[in-house]
Amino acid sequence: MSHVAHASHPAIVKRLSRAGGHLRSVIEMIESEQPCVDIAQQLQAVENAVASAKRALINDHIDHCLVHAEEGEGPREAIEQFRAISKYL
């Protein structure tokens, strides 16, 4: 399957960059001995941001890559691509 340009990737990169910033903040919070409840709250925000980025990437793959596989390489390729990505759901 050939690579297809994804319009959603810049937004996903922004989400992950924000998550990276939150994660760096969590590390600083731990190092400065902030309250565990505050750290857990920030870790939850990091988790949610990464999960959201993953969902967006998978949905984009389903919406675009599988359609192209169906058009170009046939339904068998689309099914194989869906099986490959579904293990990350």
Secondary structure, DSSP 8 states (H G I E B T S, - for coil): ------TTHHHHHHHHHHHHHHHHHHHHHHHTT--HHHHHHHHHHHHHHHHHHHHHHHHHIIIIIHHHHHHHT-HHHHHHHHHHHHTT-
